[in-house]
Amino acid sequence: MSLLTASNLSKVYEPDTIFTGVSAEIPQKARIALVGPNGAGKTSLVKLFIGEEKPNTGQIHIARGTTISYLPQRPELIGGHSVWDEQMRAFEHLHEMEIEMADLATKMGDSPEAVERYGYLQEHYERQGGYNFEARVRMILSGVGFSENEYQTPLTKLSGGQKTRAVLARLLLETPDLLILDEPTNHLDIDSQEILQAVIENFGGTVLLVSHDRYLIDALATQIWAIRADDGMEVYEGTYQEYIALRKQRETQISEVSNGNTRKKSAQYAQKVRGMNPFQLKKRVEELEQHITKLESQLEALTSQIEAASSLGAADKILSLGAQYTKTESALETAIAEWSELAEYI
């Protein structure tokens, strides 16, 4: 089952289009690296996933009950509380249970309802680690490189790298289904980068990693998302090194074909146009105009169907419709390109 499914997403900050035609899904236990040049929209895509922003087109479906934690590029820790207190934020729900249980304990002698409620809370408190969460905090803080004598260090005294590790520790304590890390090695020294890699390797959930750190990506990722501002996003199953090798091979092949065929294709197209009489040329342009109108109507219908499927939470249907949308959109672009070229000869 997929935790998150995205279909035909686009994001625009007027007057700039950041990306279009992005479709993908995040399976359980996946280790995904989101790569691409600066400005391609990596952070913008992540913000759509966490709900901080909305897509201009397309749909995002998150499986019911899925929890997502996000480490931004520049973690902000506000307040003068300590590293330890920051970790306690992950257990606020347990502290609320403790307060209610303490209150119920004073009423249990006279109230069967209080006894029943106390038993319910105690069961859930234990199930969620209420009796050992402080031991978990110590284990996680140690895992991200904090010693015990640093637990009470005020957040205002932390370096950039320490802040990143402190926030990461809290996110791990939240035990999310999906952990999204945006450039997590920023501000980290070599030792901290090694700690980060070990922490991610041992994390039991799904990871979406946005990074320029090729060493980290190659060590962790088993799926690569390569986003391009002008051409959607390519999803590749494999390591980063395998993806780079495949991309270089494709670029070489495309270059060879392009250099050998550009003049040939141009001559063939000109000959095709010259072979048409004015009546045939006008007829072909009219056919293309009708075809373009039909494709535009299909895109509108597909958009409505994707919205309906999203409201029902039908992830498989959303993905299928998204693929149809992408195919239809490509056909529309091809038809418009041919219409533009033929129209010059009328």
N, C-alpha and C positions, 0 to 999 in steps of 0.2 A: 504494500500500500504506500502511496505517495503522501508525504506530509504536506507538500505544497505543489500546486499546479498553476503555471502561468501560461496564458494564451494570448498571443498577438499584442503584446504590450508596446505602448509608445509613451514617450515622455517629452514634453515640449516646454521650454522656458522661453516665451516669446522674446525675440523673433527666431530663436535657435531651436531646432529639433535635435534632442540629445540622442535618441535612438528610436527605431521603429521595428515592428515585426519580431519582437522577442518572445519566444515560446520555449518552455522547459518545465521539467518536474523534478522535485527533490525527493528521492526515495529514502526510506528509513535506513539508518546506519551508513549513509553515503559520506564520502570525503570529497567535496567538490571545491575546485579552485576557480574563481572568477577572475579572468585576466583580460587585458586590453590596454590600449594607450590611454594616457591621461586625457580626460575630456570625453571619453567614449560612453560614460554613463554608469560606471560600476557602482559608485556610491548611490547614485540616483535610483538604480534598480533595487539595491538593498533597502532603501527607504520605502519603496513601494511594498516590499515583502513584509516589513515590520509595521506598515500602516501609517507611517509618518507622513507620507504623501500619497496622492492618488494618481493612477495612470490617466493619460489623456484618451487612450483607447485600450481595449483589451480587458481581460478578466484575470483575477487571482482567486484561487480557491485554496483555503487552508483546512486540512482535515480537522474534524471536530475534536476538541480536547487537546490539540497540539499547542505546546508551549514553546515560545521563541525568546531567546536572550541575545542581546546585541552588544558587542564591544565596538564603539565608534573609533575613528582614527585618533581623536583627541578626547579621551575620557575626562569628563568634568566631575570633580569631587567637591561638593559644596559643603562648607561647615568646618568647624574646628574639632570634630570628633576624631577618634582614633581609628587605626587600621582594624582593630578588633570590632569596634562598634559598627564599622562599615559592613563587616561580614554578618553582623546580627540582623541587618536589614533583610537578609534572605529568610529569616525565621520570624518575621513579624506576626504571621498567622499563628505560630506556636505560642508566642508571648500573649496574644489575645486569648488563646485557649487557656493558658495558665491563669490569667486574671479571672476569667469566667469560672474556671474550676475552683479557684480559691473562694470565690463568692458563693458558689453552690455548696461548698463543704460546710459553710455555716448554717445552711438551711436544710441539710439532708435529714436531720432528726425529725423534722415536722412535715416534710414534703416528699411524697413518693415521686412527684414529677421532678423534683430536684435530683433525687437518686438516679432516676432514669436518664436524665440529661447528663449528669456527671459521668455515668457509665459510658454513654455514647461518646462524649468528648474524650474521655480517657483512652478509649479504644483507638480513636482517630489520632490522638496525640502520640500514642505509642507507635502506630503504624507509620506515621510521618517522621519518625526519628526523634521524638521529643525528649527521650531520655538519654540520647547520646549525641545530640547535635553539636555540643561544644567540642567533643572529641573529633567530630568531622571537620569543624572549623580549623582546629590545630593541624590536622592532617593535610587539609587543602592549602593552608597558609605555608606550611613547610614545603609542600609540593611546588608552590610557585616562588619559593626562594626567600620567604620571610622567616627570620629566627624569632624565638620567643621574646627576646629583649626588644624587638621592633613592634610587637603587637599594640603597644600603647602609644606609638608614635602618632602625633597629630597629622591629619591629611595635608595640612598646609606645609608640613616640613618634608613631604615626599618629593622625589625627583619625578620627571616625566615617566621614566621607565617603571619606577615603583608604583606610580598611580595606575599605570596599565595593568601591572600584576595584581594590585589590590582589587581593581574592578573585575578582572578575570576570575580571581578567587571567588568573589561574591556570585558571579554568574554561574560558576561551576557548582556552588552550593545550592543554587536554585534548581539544579538538575533538569535543564530544559530538554525538550525533544530535539530542538534545532538550535545550535549555537552558531551565530554569525559573527565573524571577526573581520573587521575592516582595517587592513594594514596593521596587524598587531605587533609587528617587529619594529615599528617606528619608536624611537627613543630607547630601544633596548640594546644593552651591550651584548657581547658574544655569549657570556654565561647565561644571561637572561633569555636569549634566543634559544639556547639549548634547553633551558627549563620549559619554555613555551612549547617547543616541539614535543617534549616528553609528555606534557600535560594533555596536549591535543591527542597524541597517540593513545593515551589511556582513557580518554573521554568515551563514555559508552553510547552517546547519542550521535546525531547527525551534525556534520560540520560544513558550513559554507565559508570558505576562506577567500577574502579579497586581498591580494598581495602582489608586490613586484619582486618579492624575495624568491628567486628561482630555486634556491637550495631548499627552502621550507616547502615550497609547492611540490617539488619533485619527491621530497621525503614523505609527504602526507597524502597528496591527492591521487585519487583513482579515477576521477572524472574531471575534465577540463571544460569550462564554459568560456569561449572566446567571443567577447562582445565587440561589435564594430558599429560605429555611429551610423554608417550609411548602408549597412547590410545585415541587420538583425544580429543573431548570435548563433555560433556554431557550438554544438555539444559533442564532445569527443570522449569516448570511453577508453581510458588508459592514462599513463603517466604523462607528466609535462614533457619529458624528453621525447617520448614517442609522438606526442602532438607536434612538437617543434620539427621533428624529422619529417612527419607527414606534410606539414605546412610548406616546408622548403621544397619537397618533392612536387607538390601541387603548383607552387609558384614557378618552378622551372618548366613544368609541362605547359602551363598557361602561357608563359612567355614565348616558348617555342612555337606553339600553335598560333598565337597572336601575330608574331612577326612573319610567319609563313603564309598566313591566310588573309590578313587585313586587306591588302591590295586586291586579292582574288575575289573576296566577298564584295568589295566595293564595286568592282567591275561587273560582277554577276548581277548585282542589284540594279546598276545603271542600265545594263542590257535588258533586264526584265522590264523596267519602266519604258525604255525605248520600244520594246516589243508590243506595248499596249497602244491602241488607238485612243483618242480622247474619250470616246464613249466607254471603253473598258476601264480606263483610268478613273473616270468619274464614278462608275458603278462600284469599283473596288473601294473607293473612299466612302461611299454611302454604306456599303456592307460593313466596313470597319466602324463607322459611326453607330450603326445599329448594334453591333457586337459590343462596343464600349458601353452603350446605354444598358444593355443586358447584364454585363459584368458588374456595373455599378449597382444595379438593382440586387444582384446576387450578394454583393458585399453588405448591403443594407440588411438583407434578410438574415445573413449569417451573423451579423452583429446582434440582431434581436434574439436569434436562437442561442447565442453564447450567453447573453444576459439572462435568458430564461433558465438555461442549464445551470448557471452560476447560482441563481436563487434557490435551486433545488439541491445544490451541492453535488451535482453529477460530474465528478472529476474526469472520468473517462470520456464522457460526452463533450466536455469542454475542450479536452485535448484533441479529439477528432474534429470538432468544428474549427478549432484553431488551425489545424493542418489544411482544411478546406479553404479557410480564409486566406492563408498564405499563398496557396496555389492559385486561387482566383485573383488575388492582388497581383501576382506575378504575370498572369495572363493579361490583366488589364494594362499593366505597364508595357508589355510587348505590343499590344494592339495600339496603344497611344503612340508608341515610337514609330510603328509602321505608318499610321495615319499621318503623323507629322512629316515624315519623309515624302510620302506620296502627294500630300497636299501642296508641296512646293512646285509640283509639275502641272498643277491645274491652272 
